[in-house]
Amino acid sequence: MFLQGIYGTGLQLAYPSLLKPLEWQVTGPAMQPTHQYPSTTTIQFFYDDRKEADKIEAYLPKVVELLKSSPFYRNSEELVLVQKPKILQAGLTEEQLSYTRGGFYLPKQYSYYFTSTNDVFSPDEIYYSHNNPYHSVVLHELTHQMVSRYYGKWLTGISLETWKNEGYAEYMVATGCYSTKAELLAIITERSLSDRMLQDPFSRTKSWAQYRIDDYMAALVQTRYALDAKKVFPLEFMKSSYKLASAQEIKDWLVTED
């Protein structure tokens, strides 16, 4: 399984309160960049496994084009992507290990893609925007880095709300997916997302170890509602003045004809 954050680790590496328990994953020599890939893009791309790097490279041009569509994009030359064999396991729950395929380390501004033996992520086949980890994981983690570089890493860590940061990364990954309200509603109904989860993904009442795949799904739906339905500009969306919609507001939107 490989969902974001693709993520268990990429969940909240951007937040100081979470950096301490997760530092072991990215501060050791095993997490440092090694070979630089001769990418056709201008992204600084490093790898350990050339075959895996080749697979990532095949999707990087599309990833860069999607990043360019964001108002947070400045240039791809500053972005750093690192492919590593696997993530270290200390501190992660079994469920998080089952879907962690990437991470973002804010102090160094590195985005990671971890090769994993868990190649299938299919919660009832409803989250289909993630059927290709070489695209979805890389785009999710580079979106985190893009946003962080736009605001500055410390402002990002202190000011940006978790659900917005993760929701926007999921929004970018889901570009071209879930074009109908029925598909978005299916994420809620077929996954049985509770109202509590839907209206409070990545709740501050939970620790990073308690975050689940459902948090990402709920954050995506909330972000789609904000950016697509309410037409909130992404820069306004990230401000503290924009608040989560209620579960009922989301559901009313999804069952109402356009």
N, C-alpha and C positions, 0 to 999 in steps of 0.2 A: 504494500500500500504506500501511497506517496503524497497524500494531500499536503498542502502547503506548509509550507511554512515551516509548510510545506514547511513542516512547519513546526510542530512541537517546539523546536528550538527557535525557529524564526518567529515564533509567537511574539515574544516580547524582548528580544535582545536589545531593542532600542530604548529600553526603559531602565533607568538607574537602579530602581528598587529590585529589578530582576537580574541585573548584571552579575551580582555576586554569585548566586547559585549556578549560573550558567558559564562563568568565565572559563572553567576547565575545558569547555568544548572548543575554544578558539584561541587560547593564549599559548598553548604548547607548540613545540616545533612541528608536530604532526599537522597542524592547521595552517602552517605558513605556505605561501605560494611557492611552487617549484618551477616546472618548465613553463615557459610562455608560449602560447599557441599563436601561430601566424594567422590570426583571424582576418577575414576580409572586411570585418567591421573595425571600428576604432576602439572598441571596448578592450581593456586590458584583461586578457583571458589567460589564466594559468591552469595547469592540469597535472595530474599524476598518471592518469590512464588515457593514453592517446586515443584508443578506440571510443571511449566514452566522450572524450573531447570532440572527436569527429562528429558524433551524433548531436552534441549540443550545438556545434558550429553550424550544422545544417539548418538550424532554426533561428540562429542569432540575428540574421538580417531582418526576419519578420518581427522578432522581439524588439529590435531597435526601432523599426517603423512604428510599432505600437507605442513605444515610449515617447517618440517624437510627437504623438498625438495628444500628449498630456501637457497641461499648462505648467507642470512642475519640471518639464524637461529643459535642460540647459545645453549639455553636449554629452556625447557618449565617451569622449576621450578620458573623462575623469572616472568613469565607472570601472569597477574591478570585480571580476567574476573568477571564483576559484573552484575547480572540480577536485573533490577528494574522494577516496574510496568509501569511507563510512564515517558516520558520526560516532563519537564516543558515547557510551551508554549511561554513565553515571548521572543520576539525578532525573532521568526521564522515566515516566511510567511505561508499562508494557503497551498501553494503547498508543501513547505518543510515539514510541519506537516503531509502531506498526505503520505510521503514516509520515514520519519525518523524512523528508528528502532534501531539505535545504535550510538555510539560516542566514540571518543578516547580523553582522557584528559591528555595532555602531562605532566604538572607539577607533577602529581601523578603517571603517567604511568598506568592508569586504562583504560581498554576497557569495554564498556557498551553494554548490550543488553536490550532494552526497550520493554516490552510487550505492544502491541498496539491492539486496536480494528480494525484497518485498516489492514486486513489480506491479501489483494489481491493487487499485483503489476503486471500489465500486459499491458504495452504499446504495443498494437498490438501483444502481445505474442512473441515478437522477442527477448526479453532479458531474455531468459529462464534459464540462469545460476543462477537466483535469485528466482527460484520457491520454494525454501525451506529456509525461513529466519533463521531457527535454524542452518543451515550450512553457508549460504552466509553472513549473518550479522556478525556472530561470527568470521568467517574466515577473513572477510574484516577488522574488528576492531583489531583483534589480529595481523594481518599483519602490520598494522600501528604501533602497540606497538613493534613488533619484529624489524622493521626497526629502530624505534626510539631508542631502547635499543642497537642496533648495533652501531649506530653513536653517541649516547648520545643525550639526549633530547634537549639541547640547540643548538647543531650543526644541529640537525634535523629541529628545528624551524626556524633557520636562513638561512640554506644553501639549503635544499631540495626544489625543485620547486613543487608547488602544483599539477600540472598535472601528474608529475612523481610519486609522493607519492600516489595519488588517482588511477592513472592508474595501478600501480603495485599491489595495493590492489585488484583492479578489475581483473587483470590478474590472481592472485592467485585464486580468487573466480571462474573464468571461466575455471579453469583447467578441461580439458575433454570436454569442450563445444566449439561450433563454430569451428569445425575441418576443415571445408571447407571455401574457400574464399567467396563462395556464401552466406553462413550464416553471415559472417562479413559484406559483402556488403549489406545484408538485413537490418542490423542495421542502415546503413546510408540512404538507399533509403526508407524503410518503415517508418522510423522516420523522414524523410526529414531533415536530418542534413545539415545545410548550410556549405559551404566551410569555412566560417569564424569560425564556431564552430569546425569543424573537424580539422583545423590547429591551433586552439588556444583555446583548452578547459581550463577552469579555468583561463580565461584571467586576467591579472593583471589590466586591465582597468575596471574590475567589482568588486563589493564588495561581501563579502561572502553571503549576502542576495540575490544576483542576480544569484547565482549558481543554476543549474537545473539538472534534471536527464540526459539531453542531454550531459552535461559536462562529466559525468561519462562514457557514451557510447563512446564519442569521445576519451576520455583518454584511454579507453580500446583498441580501434582500433589502436591508435598511439603506444601503448605499445606492442601490438601484432606485429605490423610492425617492431618495433625496435628489440625486443627480438627473434621473430620467423623468420622474413624475412631477416633482416640485421644481425642476429646472434650476436647482441650486448650483452655482458655479463651483468647481472643485476648491478654489482658493477660499471661498466663503464657507464651504462645507467643512473645511478643516478648522475653522474658527470655533472657539468655545461657545459662541452664541447659538450655533446650530445644535439642537437637541434630538435625541432619539425619538422616533415616532412610537406611538402606542401600538400594541399588537392589533387592536381593533382597527386602528387607522390603516395599518398595512393590509389587513385582510379585506377591509372595505374597498381599498384601491384595487386589489387583485381580482375581486369578483365583480367589479363594475366594468361595463363595456366602455371601450374608448369612443 
